[in-house]
Amino acid sequence: MADPILKVANLETYYGPIMAIRGVSFEVPEGNIVTILGSNGAGKTTVLKTISGVMDPQKGSVVFQGREIRNMDPDKVMRLGMSHVPEGREVFPFLTVRENLQMGAFTRRDADGVAQDLETVFGYFPVLRERAGQRAGSLSGGEQQMLSISRALMARPKVMLLDEPSLGLSPKLVKDIFDIIVRINRERGVTILLVEQNASIALHTADYGYVLEVGRIVMADTCARLIEKEDIKEFYLGIKEQGARGQRRWKKRKTWR
């Protein structure tokens, strides 16, 4: 396994008096895709917000590229090379697609590099080139998700935090977006920490996974091994083993956040 580019240790974050994450520790190897699975309210989004500086932890450590970034302002975390794509496709609705992408590169001074990266994201998502002059608020949900990922990529991050990129999208769009996520990782070497409600596609995309329950990490393994664990099959993939022959039946699929 590669050396960790991100290390989280004994993290505790509260919403008022309520502890949302409880002593969470994990590592993200450089160049890998790592996923965090968990049910609604498990604390997955809180983990990402704490890492990126949107929320301040009461205890613990967040080390990025050997540097402690706990309680650092989000803009400073971003300047160090970490982009956060939040849940809900938060675009600037009254700016055009092109202006949104340029906002992603606002800290950069290399105009030629920005132009090159603009062409790269248009290559990943050709529809954004077609919509370049259109207001972002008028895009479909899938197009806004593409724009959110592309805007984060314009900062040339070393790590991308992706929160529920498949939320509310059609199966075809989900596949398309995850294909691009893999390309971003493989072609550009961007390390990815992924929180995803669609456990099946997350486990088939990521290299390593953690399972979060009630704010605690309760399981960690390679995704190839997690997929074969009975608890994961039943509670996250909707598959239950029955009888000595291991016959399978599909349960009603649950939606996780």
C-alpha positions in Angstrom: 0.0 0.0 0.0 1.2 3.5 -0.8 2.2 6.0 1.9 -0.8 7.9 3.3 -1.4 11.4 2.0 -4.1 11.9 4.6 -4.2 10.6 8.1 -7.1 11.1 10.5 -6.6 10.1 14.2 -9.1 10.0 17.1 -11.4 12.6 15.6 -14.4 13.9 17.6 -16.8 16.4 16.2 -20.0 17.7 17.7 -23.2 19.3 16.5 -24.0 21.3 19.6 -24.1 18.8 22.5 -24.3 15.8 20.2 -21.2 13.9 19.3 -21.4 13.2 15.5 -18.1 11.3 15.1 -16.5 9.4 17.9 -12.7 8.7 17.8 -12.6 8.2 14.1 -9.2 7.1 12.7 -8.2 6.1 9.2 -5.7 6.7 6.4 -5.9 7.4 2.7 -3.0 6.1 0.7 -1.7 8.5 -2.0 -3.0 7.7 -5.4 -5.9 5.5 -4.2 -9.6 5.8 -4.1 -11.0 5.2 -0.5 -14.6 5.0 0.3 -16.5 5.5 3.6 -19.8 3.5 3.9 -22.5 4.0 6.5 -26.2 4.4 7.1 -28.1 7.7 7.4 -26.7 9.7 10.3 -23.6 7.6 10.7 -21.4 10.7 10.4 -19.9 10.3 6.9 -20.6 13.9 5.8 -19.3 15.2 9.1 -16.0 13.4 8.5 -15.5 15.1 5.2 -16.6 18.5 6.6 -14.1 18.2 9.5 -11.2 17.2 7.2 -11.8 20.1 4.8 -12.2 22.6 7.7 -15.9 23.4 7.3 -16.4 22.0 10.8 -13.9 22.1 13.7 -13.3 18.9 15.7 -13.1 19.0 19.5 -10.4 16.3 19.6 -8.1 14.5 17.2 -5.7 15.1 14.4 -6.0 15.6 10.6 -2.6 15.4 8.9 -2.4 16.2 5.1 0.9 15.6 3.4 2.6 15.5 6.8 1.1 18.8 8.0 -1.5 19.2 10.7 -4.5 20.9 9.2 -7.0 20.5 12.1 -9.0 23.7 12.6 -7.5 25.3 9.5 -9.8 27.5 7.5 -11.3 25.8 4.4 -9.7 28.2 1.9 -6.3 27.4 3.4 -6.9 23.7 3.2 -8.0 24.1 -0.4 -4.8 26.1 -1.2 -2.7 23.2 0.2 -4.2 20.9 -2.4 -7.5 19.5 -1.1 -10.8 20.1 -3.0 -14.2 19.3 -1.3 -17.2 18.5 -3.5 -20.1 18.7 -1.0 -23.4 16.9 -1.1 -26.1 18.7 -3.0 -24.3 20.0 -6.1 -23.5 23.5 -4.7 -22.9 25.5 -7.8 -23.1 29.3 -8.3 -26.5 29.4 -9.9 -26.4 32.9 -11.5 -22.9 32.4 -12.9 -22.3 30.6 -16.2 -20.8 27.2 -16.5 -17.5 28.7 -17.6 -17.5 31.3 -14.8 -18.1 28.5 -12.3 -15.1 26.6 -13.6 -13.0 29.7 -13.5 -14.0 30.2 -9.9 -12.5 26.8 -9.2 -9.1 28.1 -10.4 -9.3 31.5 -8.7 -6.1 30.9 -6.6 -4.1 30.0 -9.6 -1.9 32.4 -11.6 -0.9 30.1 -14.5 -3.3 31.2 -17.2 -2.0 28.7 -19.7 -2.4 25.8 -17.2 -6.0 27.0 -16.4 -6.9 27.0 -20.1 -5.4 23.5 -20.5 -7.4 22.2 -17.5 -10.5 23.8 -18.8 -10.1 21.8 -22.0 -9.4 18.7 -19.9 -12.7 19.0 -18.0 -14.6 19.7 -21.2 -13.1 16.4 -22.4 -14.3 14.6 -19.4 -17.8 16.2 -19.6 -18.5 17.4 -23.2 -22.0 18.6 -22.2 -20.3 21.3 -20.1 -18.6 22.7 -23.2 -22.1 22.9 -24.9 -23.5 24.7 -21.8 -20.4 26.9 -21.2 -22.4 30.1 -21.6 -25.5 28.9 -19.7 -26.3 29.8 -16.1 -25.4 26.9 -13.8 -28.7 27.1 -12.0 -30.5 26.1 -15.2 -28.6 22.8 -15.6 -30.0 19.4 -14.8 -29.0 17.7 -11.6 -26.6 15.5 -13.4 -25.0 18.4 -15.3 -24.6 20.3 -12.0 -22.9 17.3 -10.5 -20.5 17.2 -13.4 -19.9 20.9 -12.9 -19.2 20.6 -9.2 -16.6 17.9 -9.8 -15.0 19.8 -12.7 -14.9 23.0 -10.7 -13.0 21.2 -7.9 -10.7 19.7 -10.5 -9.8 23.2 -11.8 -7.9 23.8 -8.6 -5.5 21.0 -9.5 -6.0 19.2 -6.2 -3.9 16.4 -4.8 -6.9 15.0 -2.9 -10.6 15.3 -3.7 -13.3 14.7 -1.1 -16.5 13.6 -2.9 -19.8 13.6 -0.9 -22.6 11.5 -2.4 -21.8 12.1 -6.1 -24.6 9.7 -7.2 -27.4 11.3 -5.1 -30.6 11.8 -7.2 -29.1 10.7 -10.5 -30.2 8.1 -13.0 -28.3 4.8 -13.2 -26.7 5.8 -16.5 -25.5 9.1 -15.2 -24.1 7.5 -12.1 -22.1 5.1 -14.2 -20.9 7.9 -16.4 -19.8 10.0 -13.5 -18.0 7.2 -11.7 -16.2 6.3 -14.9 -14.8 9.8 -14.9 -13.9 9.6 -11.2 -11.8 6.6 -12.0 -10.2 8.4 -14.9 -9.4 11.4 -12.8 -7.7 9.1 -10.3 -5.8 7.0 -12.8 -4.9 9.7 -15.4 -4.3 12.7 -13.1 -3.1 10.9 -10.0 -5.7 12.6 -7.8 -6.3 10.7 -4.5 -10.0 10.4 -3.8 -11.9 10.0 -0.5 -15.5 9.1 -1.4 -18.7 9.1 0.7 -21.4 7.4 -1.3 -25.0 6.1 -0.7 -24.6 3.6 -3.6 -22.5 1.0 -1.7 -22.3 -1.3 -4.7 -20.7 1.2 -7.1 -18.5 2.6 -4.3 -17.1 -0.8 -3.4 -16.6 -1.7 -7.1 -14.8 1.7 -7.7 -12.6 2.1 -4.6 -9.5 0.4 -3.6 -10.1 0.4 0.2 -13.2 0.9 2.4 -14.2 1.9 5.9 -17.6 1.2 7.5 -18.9 3.9 9.8 -21.7 3.2 12.3 -23.0 5.8 14.9 -19.9 7.9 14.4 -17.3 5.0 14.8 -15.3 3.0 12.3 -16.4 -0.6 12.8 -14.8 -2.3 9.8 -12.0 -1.7 7.4 -10.6 -3.7 4.5 -9.9 -3.7 0.8 -13.1 -3.3 -1.2 -12.5 -6.7 -2.8 -12.7 -8.3 0.6 -15.5 -6.1 2.0 -17.7 -7.1 -0.9 -17.4 -10.8 0.2 -18.3 -10.1 3.9 -21.8 -11.3 4.9 -22.7 -8.1 6.8 -21.8 -6.0 3.8 -23.7 -8.2 1.4 -26.9 -8.1 3.5 -27.0 -4.5 4.9 -25.3 -2.6 2.0 -25.8 -4.7 -1.1 -29.2 -6.2 -0.3 -27.9 -9.8 -0.6 -28.7 -12.4 2.0 -27.2 -15.9 2.2 -29.7 -18.7 2.8 -29.1 -22.3 3.6 -26.1 -24.5 3.3 -25.9 -23.9 -0.5 -25.6 -20.2 0.0 -28.6 -19.3 -2.2 -29.1 -15.6 -2.6 -32.2 -13.5 -2.5 -32.4 -9.8 -3.1 -33.9 -7.7 -0.3 -35.4 -4.2 -0.7 -32.5 -1.9 -1.5 -31.9 0.8 1.2 -30.7 4.3 0.5 -27.7 5.4 2.6 -26.3 8.8 3.2 
